[in-house]
Amino acid sequence: MGTGPLSPILSNILLEYLDKELECRGLLFMSYADDFAVFAKLQRAAERIMTSVSRYLTDELRMVVNQEKSRSQSKVYPSLIDHG
């Protein structure tokens, strides 16, 4: 997404589709503005979810995933993905 004034609005609209996709997959997640976390019990599962959700964002929603801000975390096992 660009950095213009419409970008946050467009991101939020597109992320509604992601929310629905994560619900369909039965994943536990939380989102705030253009950031979100998807939770898993195991680190390996968190990594698979991150790869899968990143692919969904780029292939289906045509959004850019910020790889520098995105990570899978080993303590609570969220997959944190930032596309802004």
N, C-alpha and C positions, 0 to 999 in steps of 0.2 A: 504494500500500500504506500502511497505517496505521503508527503508530509504536509499537504495542504489542509485547510480548515475542514474539508469534508471527510478527510481520512478517518477520524475517530467515529463519526456517524456511520460511515460505510462499514467500518470494522464491526461495530456493534450490530448492525443489520446482518452481516454475514455470519457473525458468531452465533446468532440465533440458530442457524442451520447446524453449527457444530454442537450446540447444546442438545439439539434433537438427536443428532447422530450418537452422542455419548450416552444419552438416555436409552436409545435403542440397543446399544451394546451392553447396557446394564452396568456401566462404570460409575463409580463414585467420583464426583468432581465438584469443584466450586469455581466460579468465575467472578471477576470484578473488572469492569471496564473492558480493556483489551487484553487482560491477563487471565490465565486460568490454571488450575492444578487438577490433575487426574491422579487418583490414589490407587495403589495396588499393594498387596501384602508382601510381595517379593520384589527384590531389586531387578531381577531378570524380567519379570512381568512389567515393571515400570518402564524398562528400556524398550520392550516390545510395543507397549502402548504409545510411548513417545514417538517411535518410528512410524507407527500406524497413523497416529493423529497428525503428525507432521506431513505425511504423505496425503492424507485427506485434505488438509489445509491448502497444500500447494497444488495438488491435482484436481480436486473437486471444486474448491472455492477460489482457486487462483490467488491465494494470499502468500505473502512472503513470511517465512518463519525466521526470526532473528536467532541464529544458532549460537551467538555469543551469550544471549540471555537465557536460552533454553537449556534445560538439564534434567536428568533423572537423579534423584537424591536418595541416598542409602538409608537415612535414619527413619523417616516416615514413609518413604517410598512414593512421593508424588512425582509425576512427570510434569515439570513446569515448562510451559511453552509460551514464548512471547513472540508475537509477529509484528510488533510495533517498532 
